[in-house]
Amino acid sequence: RSLVTADEIAAFNATSKRIAAELLAREREEELMGEAPEEFMDPIMQTLMLDPVKLPSSGVIVDRKVIVRHLMTDPHDPFNRAPLDQDDLVDVPALKEQIEQYRAACLAPSLALPPGLGSEAGTEGVPPALADVEETIGGEDGASGNDLLSGYDDEEEDESG
């Protein structure tokens, strides 16, 4: 007589673990990046650009994701207020390639497997930065602090009993 089934709770817990793992991976990637060159940083959000595009009227280069989000609420170039549409954005493939090379160089040392790890341990191809994610957010059995709804049925029984 629970509002939520055991399968729904398990699915929720699995999703929360995936989200936690992604956040942890992003935090570790940011740590590994260190101080990126200024020309690789988005001038609006000060984040490393992944898909740089040039704004045609101002000539400023920004990350596509950031400017697309801006254009959802304001159809103008944020640097000179000229009308701007998503179709007007100009790809900057040379800068994108430089950023990808920079990211690869920064991440390469963290992707090397430490001695003793390999296919026999089931970790072939898994970056060490992610190897302890299960330990950090709980094992596969679901017994961790992220089990937000654990004990839900027990509480319901206590209230009704």
Buried (B, 14 or more C-beta within 10 A) or exposed (E): EEEEEEEEBEEBBEEBBEEBBEEBBEEBBEEBBEEBEEEBBBBBBEBBBBBBBBBBBBEBBBBBBBBBEBBEEEEEBBBEEEEBEEEBBEEBEEBBEBBEEBBEEBBEEBBEBEEEBEEEEEBEEBBBBBBEBEEEBBEEEBEBEBBEBBEBBEEEEEEEE
